[in-house]
Amino acid sequence: MARPITLFTGQWADLPFEEVARLAGEWGYDGLEIACWGDHIDVSRWDDEAYVQSRLDILERNGLKVWTISNHLAGQAVCDDPIDERHRDILPDRVWGDGDAEGVRQRAAEELKDTARFAAALGVKTVTGFTGSSIWKAVAMFPPASDEWIAAGYQDFADRWHPILDVFEEVGVRFALEVHPSEIAYDYWTAKATLEAIGHRSSFGINFDPSHFMWQQLDPVAFVLDFAPHIFHVHVKESITNLDGRNGVLGSHLPWANPRRGWTFVSTAHGEVPWEPLFRALNAIGYDGPTSVEWEDAGMDRLQGAPEALAFVRTLNAITPPVAAFDAAFSTKAD
């Protein structure tokens, strides 16, 4: 099953887009999953034909294509509560404005609408990203959060994202939420609740990244099989746990490379994600979209690791698809 292998530029946004494209082209990537920050994409220029074409020209010069763009950072501010200095650090000035929390949320929503418009102008059908969450702060469930309070959080998400998805559908683009801690959907059951809250809209699905599943002790293979119709995009990123009786799974507010963390991101093929069974599951559900390398290893030079990650994913994509057709029963498990 020939899937394109792309490099997610989010961890490379400190470099000019032209430079990241040059590197990825030299390494042999098929394309880029382009982040909408740094100088990589400015979504406010979605109706500037010359600017949109400049992104395509850079890709073409380097033998690359684009299937997906990402706006994780603005998406985070759509539903988050509180909005604070952490958001100021990741948002463009036009979204942050005067910092008034509700104003930031509303401007972030407009930024996501423009992201859909930019994707359409670029000829891209999928946007990956985050949604934020007003109830992630209650993940420890103390002080106790009532059923009504949690339900209101899902309703807040739906109320804020339905108008955004209206624009996505208007321009023929879909949104793939990365199931991830700090989002409205961060594990199996919250993903199910999120899809229900949004009414299983066809324009809303999942950007599957198994790295965030391992430290939560979730089965990424079961997730792929059960949520098969909703898997719009796949990130290839590795993680590893380091639970020695002192290190905890929540990370202890320590940087990624600190050896006292209970988990961290590591070089692809050296962690705990069951990659071969996972890619066999992707074959089984008929996923033929991009496999996007999200290179993030704080203990390794990214210029050395990214080409090796590409070679590893090529091997995974070469796994022979199963002869038997995927059991349709799986396609309704998450509905």
Secondary structure, 3 states (H helix, E strand, C coil): CCCCEEEEHHHHCCCCHHHHHHHHHHHCCCEEEEECCCCCCCHHHCCCHHHHHHHHHHHHHCCCEEEEEECHHHHHHHHCCCCCHHHHCCCCHHHHCCCCHHHHHHHHHHHHHHHHHHHHHHCCCEEEECCCCCCHHHCCCCCCCCHHHHHHHHHHHHHHHHHHHHHHHHHCCEEEEECCCCCCCCCHHHHHHHHHHCCCCCCEEEEECCHHHHCCCCCHHHHHHHCHHHEEEEEECEEEECCCCCCCCCCCCCCCCCCCCCEEEECCCCCCCCHHHHHHHHHHHCCCCCEEECCCCCCCCHHHHHHHHHHHHHHHHCCCCCCCCCCHHHHHCCC
